[in-house]
Amino acid sequence: MRHYSRRTEESYVAWIRRFIHFHRCRHPADMGTAEVAAFLRDLARERGLSASTQNQALASLMFLYRAVLAQPLAMPDGAMRAKAAQRVADVLTEAEVRSLFDQLEGTALLVAQLLYGAGLRLNEALDLRVGDVDVSRRVLLVRDGKGRKDRMTLLPARAVPALRTQLEHVRRRLEWDLSREIGRPPLPGGLESKYPSASLRYEWQFIFPATRTHHDPRTDRAIRYRLHESGIQRAVALAARRARIPKRVSCHVTAAFLRDAFIGDWV
């Protein structure tokens, strides 16, 4: 109803379930501020979870009481929020970026090239569909990015050959799925009901489809979602270790990362 992302839905449900089990399966309507505070203290003191994780749990419970049970908690929204540490982001040098890419291959390399050369976040890259890419103009359209905003960005020239190969792989995969009547990708918003056959068209396919299908309880059919981000994260972390880069390397691309390294050489 509120058009939250699938990731937010899963996170909120998981934290609410964990809260209920922490209090021995009491109904949330019979609990309140004291029980929420006890749960958060356990996360912080006994579990040692980070500030961002604690705040995510609090947001989930605030949503439960405010929007689901219509019993807003008696505390101000920010009263129990943990303060996250302020850290300076690691920035890779040109040589480190090159050595990192030398240790990547296949899909992981192509995704990393898009993160670096186009300034995409990991989920933005994995959410790309065929219709979001204009190879001839070297343009990418990021839909529903951070802040639920669309934006245009540049497709790095060095990623074009691998991207063309990936698009052809997607076309063959679609033909295989259609022959077996499986693997439709989920569509955003209400497009599924407005255009029932849209998920059969090439332009709506994920550029990085999952290798397996899974059952979607919402549509009661086998769908092919996009790759899970954990696979790319593991590949990048392993590549950083193999390249012996003495920094915390992740898929997160900061403005400094793009500004200080060799972005110009890529475009």
N, C-alpha and C positions, 0 to 999 in steps of 0.2 A: 504493500500500500504506500509506503514511503519511498519506494524506489532506491532502497539501499543496495549496495553491491552484494554479490553472492558471498564475497569474502567477509563482509561485515555481518551478514546474516549468520554465517557459520561461526564466526567469532563470538557474537552475542549469545547464541544458543549454547555454545560450549561453556562460556563463563557462567551463565545462569544455571546450567545443569551442575556445574562444579560448586556453585554457591549452595544449591539445594542439598547436595550430598554432604557438604561440609557441616551443615546443620542437621544431619541425620534425617533427611528427606521431609523436613517440615515444609508446609506450604508457604511460599513467599508472602502471601497475604497475611499470614499470622506472624510475620517478622517485620523488622523495620530498621531504623538507623543503627541501633546497637548491634544487631546481627551483621549488618553490612560492615560496620567498623571492625568487628571481630574478625571477619573474613579477610579484610584488607590487611589487618595487622599480622595475620598468619602468613599472608603472601609476602609481606615485607620482612618480618622477623624470622619466621621459621623456614620459609621457602627461599628467601633471599632473592626474590624476583626484582627485575629492574623497575625503575620509575615508570617507564613507558608501558610496561606490562601491567603494573598496578593501576595506572590510569585507564588502560583499556578495560580492565575488569570493572572499575568504578563506572565507566561510561555505560557498560552493558547493564549494570544493575540499576543505574539511574533511568535508563530507557525502560527496563522492566517495570519499575514502580510508577514512572510518570505516564508512559504511553500504553502499557498493557493492563496494569492493575488499577490505573487511575488513583494511585495512592502516593503522591509525591513525597519523597523523603523530607524530613524536617530540617535537613542541613542545606546550606548554600551549596551550589554546584561545585565550587572550588575548595570547599572546606577541607576535604581529605585528599586532595590531589598531591601526589608525590612530585618533588621537584627534580627534573632530569638534569644530569650533569652536562655542562657545556664543554664540548670537546672540539678540538681543531681537526678538520677533515684531512686525511692523508691524500697527498697529490702525487701521482706517478710521473716520473720523468719520461721523456721521449724514449730513451733506451729501455726503460722498464716496461712501457706499453708494448714496444716491439717484441721484447722477450716474452711477455705474457701471451701475445697473439701467436708467437711461434710455437707455444705449447698447446694451443687450441686447434680444433679441427671440426669439420662438419657443421652441424646445426649450431653448436655452441659458439664456434668462431663467427658465424654469420650474425647471430644475436649480439655477440660482443661488439662486432663492427657497427651494428646499428645503435647500440647503446653509446658507443664512443663517438662515432662519426655524425650521428643525427641528434645526440643529446636526449635519447629516450630513457625513461625509467624502464625497469625490467618488465613490469606488467604491461606497460604501454607497447613494448615491442612484441610481446607474446600475444597481445590482443589484436594485433594487426590482421586485417582481412585483405583478400586479394584486391577488392575494390578501393582500398585505402592507399594503394601504391600506383604511382604514375612513373614507370621506369623511363619513358622517353623524355619526360620533363625533369626527372630526378627529384620527385617531390613525394613526401609522405604526409598523409593526413592522420593525425592522432585524434581519435574520437573519445569523448568523455574522459579526458585526462584528469590530472589533479585539479580539484576544485570544480569537477564536472564541466570542464571547458574543452572545446575542440581547438586544435591549432595545426598549422602547417609547418613542416620542417624539411630540411634538405636531405636527400638520399645521397650518402657518400659514394663517390665514383668507384672506389675499390670494392664496394659491396655489390655492385650491379651484376657482375658475372655469376656470383654464387646465388644471388637473389633470383635471377632468371632460371637457374637450375632448380631452385626450390619451388618456384611457381609451376614449373613443368611437373615436378613431383606431386604437387597438390592437385594438378589437373588429372594425373593418372590415378591418384588416390580417390578422387571424386568419382571417376568412371567405375572404379572397382566397388566403391560403396553403393553407387546407384544400381549396379547389377545385382546386388544382394539386398537392396532396400534397407540399408543400415547407415549409420554414421552421419546423419544430418547434424550440422552444428547448431547450437542454441542461438537464437536471435535476440538482440537487445530490445528492451522495452516491450511495447505491444505489437511489434512487427510480426510475431509468430501468428497472431490471430488475424492481423490485417492482411498479411501476404503469406498465406499458408505454404505456397510453393517456393518462396524466396530462398529457403535453406537448401534447395536443390540446385541453385544456380552457382556458377563458378565464382562470381564476384563476392559471394557471402562466405566463402570458405576461409578458415583461418590459414594464414601463411605458415604457421608452425603447428600443424595438427598433432594431436596425441596419437601414439602408436596403437592404442587400444580404444575400443568403444566402452561406454558404461551405460547402465540403465538410468534414465532420468525419471524420477517419480512424478515430476510435474507434467510431463507429456506422455509417460508410460511407453517410452520407446528407447531404443539404443541410439545414443548420440555420440558424436566424436567431438570432444572438447579440444581446447588448445593444449600445448605442452604445459606441464606443471613447472613452476619457476624453480623448484628445488633442484631439478636436474641441471639447469644452467648454473645455478649457484654453486653446486658441487663441482662442476667442471671448471669454473673460474677459480675456485679456491684451490683445486688440485693443480691447475696450471700455474698459479702463483707460487705454490710450493716447489714445483719442478723448476720454475724460473729463478728460484731462490731470491724472491723479492722480499726484503725485510720490512714490509709494511702490512697493515691490515687492508687487504685487497678484497673488494666485494663488487657486486654488480651495480652498486649505487654510483652514479656519475654526477659529480658536483660541478658547479660552474667553474671552480678553480681548475678542476681536472681538464675541462674543455679549453679553458683559456690559456693555461700554462704549457700544455703539451702540443702535439703537432697537428691540431685540427686542420690548419690550412693546407697541410700536405695531403689531407684526405679529400678535400672538396675541390 
